[in-house]
Amino acid sequence: MTKQFASHNPTGSNMRIMAYVMITEELYDKDYVYKYCMGFDKSRMPKAYKNDETYKDYIIQALKILSQQQETTQWYSDITGIVVAFGKWMTTWFTSNLGDAMLAGEALDHIKALFLSAYEGVEDSKEMALFMRHESEGRLHCEVKLYFSPPAADVAKAVGAIACRKPASEGLSLLAGSNESWSVFFPC
C-alpha cells in the first residue's frame, strides 16, 4: 500500500476512515455482516481465500499507514476537518441544547463540572474541549447550546448530547478545556 492512496483520493480516504471508525468502535450490524459480507473478517473468509487479507485487516492497516504519514494526516485534516486525537481518528462532535439562556445556569454548571473532572485525567488535553454558544435562530429568546469536541464524547454521552456536525467558530466561546483547542479545531 502506498502513500498515494490517501493523498490523491480524499473520497476514498473518507470512506476508509469512516469504515475504520465503524469497525474499531463496533458501530456496524454484526448479524448483517456475518450473514451477507464474505471476506469481512477471518470468520467470513471463503476457504479458498483463508490466507488472504480480510476487509477488516485492510482497513485497519490502511489507517495505520495513513496515521504514520504526518504530512498526509495534516493535509487530510485540512481538507476534511477530521482530526487525530489521542492517537485515534476522531470525527464526531456532540451538541446539547440547554434551552432558554435565563434558565440554563444549573445544567451548565453541572455539565462543566462533569467535563472538568474528566478533563483532569487527560495527559494531552488540547483536543478535549467544551464550547458554548447562545443561539436564537430568529427567535426572541436565545438558547444555550454546548458543543463537545470528539475526545469529550464520553462526557457528551453521559449528559445525553447528540451527534452533530462540527460547529462554525463564529460566536463560540470556550466553556472548558485548553485554549490550544482553538488552533486544533479552528485553525486560521
N, C-alpha and C positions, 0 to 999 in steps of 0.2 A: 504494500500500500504506500502511496506517495503523498507528499505534501500537496500535490496538485488537487487531490480530491476535495480539499477544503477551500483552498484559495481561489479556485476558479469556478466553484459551483455553490453559491450561497444557498440555493434552494435545496440541493441535495444535503448540504451540511445541516440545514434547518431540520430536515426530515430525520437525519441521523441523531441529532441532539434530542429531538422530540422522542424518538424511539428509545434512546438511551435513558432518558428520564422515566419513561413508562416502564421500561424493563427493570431498572435498578430500584425504583420505588414501588414496583409491583402494581402499577396502575392499569393493567390490562386484564381482560377477562380470561382467566386461566382455563376455564372449561371450554370456551370457544377456541382458544389457541390449541388446546390439546386435541379437540375434535377436528379442526379444519386446517391447521397450519403445519404441514410437513416441513421438517428441517428447522423448526424454530429453536429447539434445543436437542440435546442428545437423546432424550426420550422420544422425540418425534422424527428422528432421522431414519430414512429408509435404509434397510440393511445394506444395500449396495453402496451407500454413501456414508456408512457409520464412522469412517475415519476422516471425513471431510469437515470443514468448518461449518458450524451452525450459524443461523442468522443472529442469534443472541451473542455468540462469540465474536462475530464480525462487528456488530455494533459496539460492543464493549472495547474491542481492540481499536476500532476506528477513533473512538473518543479519547482513548489513551494517547494515540499518536497526535491527535489534534491538540490536546491539552499540553503536550510537550513542546509544541511549536509556539513560542511566546509571540512572535510577530503575527502568526496566523490567528492566535487567540485574540490579540488586540484588534486585528483587522475585523475579525468576525464580530467581536463585541461592538465595535464602532458602527457596523452595518445593522446589526440586529437588536442591539440593546440587551443581549443575553450576556451575563457576566459570570466569571468564575468566582465562586465564593466558598471559602473553606475547602478548597481543592475539589470542588464539585460544581458541575453546571447547575446553576440555579436560575430559574426563569419566572416563577410565579410570584406575583405581588398579591397582596390581600388588602381588602378595604373593610372598614366598619363604619357605618353611619350611626353616629350617636344622637342624631336628631337635633332639635332646637338648641342652639348655642347657649341660650339662657338656662337650660335645664341639664346640660351635659357635664357639669363640673364633677360630680361624684363618679360617674362612669369613667371620665377622662383620668381622674386621679388613680382609680383602681387599675386601669389598663397600663398607665405609665409605671406604676409601682411593680406590676407583674413583669413588664418589659425590663425594667431596671434590675430586677432580681435575676432574670435570665441572662441579661447583658453582662453582669458582673463576672460570670464564669467563663466568658469567651476570651481567648487569648488575642486573636487577630479580629477585632470587633469593628473595623471600619466599614464593613459591608452590612452590619446589623443596625438598622435604623427604623425609627418610628416617626413618620411625618404627619402633619396635620394641615387641614385647610378648611376655611369657612366657605361654604358654597351655597349660593342662593338659587341658581338656575332660574332666574326670573321671578322668584317668589319674594314676598315681602320680608320674611324671616329667613335667616341663613341657618344651615345645619353644619354641625362639626363632622367632618369626615377624616378618618385616620387611614393612613397608608403604611402597611408593614412591608419592609423590604424582604426579598426572598429568604435570607437567612433567619428572619424573625418569624418564619412560618409556624413554628410550634406555639409561639405566643398568640399569633393571629388565630390559629385554630382553637386555642383554649378559650378565646373570647367570642367565638362564633363568627369571625370575619370570613368574608367570601373572597374567592379568587377574582382578580381584576387585571386589567392591563396596567402597565407601568404608568403612573400619573405624570402629567406635564408638570414642569417645575414651577410654572407661574403661580404665585400665591401660596406655595407650600412653605411651611416652617418646620424646622426640626424640633420635634417634641422631646425626643430622647435618642441617644446614640452619639456616635462620634461626628464631629464637624467634618472629618475627612470623607464621610459618606456622600457629601455633596459632589465632590470631584469624582467619586467612584460611579455614582448613578446619573449625575447630570453634568458631564464634562462640558466645558465651554466650547 
